[in-house]
Amino acid sequence: MNKTANPIAIGILAGLVAAIGTLGSLSMPLIAQLLAMVALFMAGLGYGRVAGLVAVATAAIALGFYTSSFFATVIFALTLLPAAVMSQLALLARPASEIGGPDAALAWYPLSDIMLTGAIITAGATITLLLLQPVDALYTVVVDRAVQMIGEASPGTVVTPEQKLEVLAMLKTFGPVSQSFGNMIMLFAGFYFAMLILSAMRRNTRPREDIRVALRMSRASIVVFLAGVVLMFVGGSAAVVGASLAGAIGAGFTLSGFAVIHNAVRDKGFALPLLILVYLVAFIVPPVVLLVALAGGLANPRRAIALTPQNASPTSET
């Protein structure tokens, strides 16, 4: 960690960048959201807990001020909070001897636990957003907008009220899944690229891990994921809770599945063309590839603990 930098100033700067990135997501959703996440993780991972929390608070307050809504401030704070929490957990380490490891090594907080914590908080933010406002009204607006777009694209197409109700029911069941799934994917992307940048700058505290090997979800995550899937079909508020949990933790398992694929083709001559093909198919028929990756992640649970020598360089890999 950089001892000479002012964590509050760093946090304010990162928070403002994150707020600008969040606002820019309306025109460039992926790039702007990724910029926001990277800024928050760089503050937390590179400059400590205070910088991470100040960054989240600054971004939430700035976005709340822009929208003139206290409710928006709370929602943005909850949505961005996982970045600060995951950063703090990633910086935790203890002597490996405390868990039966070698005396001259440090044991870092497991990546699987970092992902599980981030997923639960992400799901909590989605649940709060959906339960603090009428879910039917929220998704009815989405359905009406979709019907309007269909009418503009194909004037002869007629969508019946029954069809609209069917789509609304599907959205109420699977909408929270998609929302929390996407937020979790973006969180990990921010974590990953922030670690790359900080390592290149020699400002990372946690040594870089081989993501192909380290990125797995724990067995405890399977229990939470299955509980979420069951709750999805209970109905009412429980369905929102279950769908949000299933989406966020399912995203963790999906990322783990992609890591398994990357690790399986490591050092193979056909690795690059095969990975390009996998991601091309993922863009063309995403449900198929995502389900395969999810299954791969569920089939390979692990709670690995990264070890490094106590005098290791911050830029070294675990």
GISUL-V678037 format. One record per pair of residues at least 12 apart in sequence whose ideal C-beta (glycine too) atoms are under 8 Angstrom apart, sorted by the first residue. I is the first residue (numbers start at 1). GAP is how many residues later the second one is. Records with the same first field share a line. If there is no record, write none. Layout:
BEGIN
I=GAP  GAP
END
This chain:
BEGIN
1=45  46  47  90  202  204
2=44  45  201
5=42
7=36  40  41  43  44  47
8=42  43  46
10=33  36  37  41  44  45
11=32  36  39  40  41  42  43  44  46  47
12=42  43  46
13=30
14=25  26  28  29  37  41  44  45
15=24  25  28  39  40  41  42  43  44  45  46  47
16=42  43  46
17=18  19  22
18=17  18  19  21  22  37  38  40  41  62
19=17  39  40  43  44  47
20=16
21=12  13  14  15  16  18
22=14  37  41  54
23=40  43
33=153
34=152  155  156  159
36=23  44  154
37=46  149  150  152  153  154  157
38=152  155  156  159
39=16
40=12  15  16  19  40  43  44  47  150
41=42  45  46  149  150  152  153  154
42=152  155  156
43=12  44
44=39  40  42  43  44
45=42  45  46  146  149  150  153  159  160  161
46=148  152  155  157  158  159
47=156
48=43
49=35  38  39  42
52=31  32  35  36
53=31
55=28  29
56=21  24  25  27  28
57=20
59=17  21
60=13  14  16  17  20
61=12
63=13
64=12
71=61
74=54
75=50  53  54  57
78=43  46  47  50  51
79=43  46  50  104
81=40  44
82=35  36  39  40  43  105
83=104  107  108
85=32  33  36
86=28  29  31  32  101  105
87=104
89=20  24  25  28
90=18  19  21  24  101  116
91=18  114  115
92=16  17
93=13  14  15  16  113
94=12  13
95=12  215
96=211
99=206
101=204  206
102=205
104=205  206
105=202  203  204  205
106=201  202  203  204  206
107=198  199  200
108=98  99  197  198  199  200  210
110=108  193  194  195  196
111=98  103  104  105  193  195
112=104  105  106  109  189  190  191  192
113=105  190
115=73  100  102  106  137  140
116=101  102  104  105  108  133  136
118=66  69  70  130  134
119=61  65  102  126  129  130  132  133
120=104  125  128  129
122=58  61  62  65  126
123=57  105  118  121  122  124  125  126
124=120
125=58
126=50  53  54  57  118  121  122
127=49  113  114  117
130=46  110  114
131=106  109
135=37  105
136=32  36
139=29  32  33  36
140=28
142=29  33
143=21  24  25  28
146=21
147=12  17
172=67
173=59  60  66  70
174=69
175=68
176=64  67  68  71
177=55  66  67  69  70  73
178=69
179=65  68
180=63  64  65  67  68  71
181=66  67  69  70  73
182=69
183=65
184=63  64  65  67  68
185=66  69  70
188=63  64  67
192=19
195=13
196=12
199=115  116
202=112  113
203=111
204=110  111
205=109
206=108
207=99  101  105  106  107  108  109  110  111
208=107  108  109  110
209=97  108  109
210=107  108
211=48  51
212=47  50  51  54
213=46  50  91
214=45  90  92  104
215=40  41  44
216=40  43  81  84  85  86  87  88
217=32  35  36  39  80  84
218=83  84  85
219=82  84
221=28  31  32  80
222=76  79
224=21  25
225=20  21  24  25  28  73
227=15  18
228=13  14  15  16  17  18  19  21
229=13  17
230=12
231=12  14  15
232=14
250=44
252=45
253=40  41  44  45
254=36  39  40  43
255=38  42
256=37  40  41  44
257=35  36  37  38  39  40  41  43
258=35  38
259=38
260=36  37  40
261=14  17  32  35
262=13
306=12
END
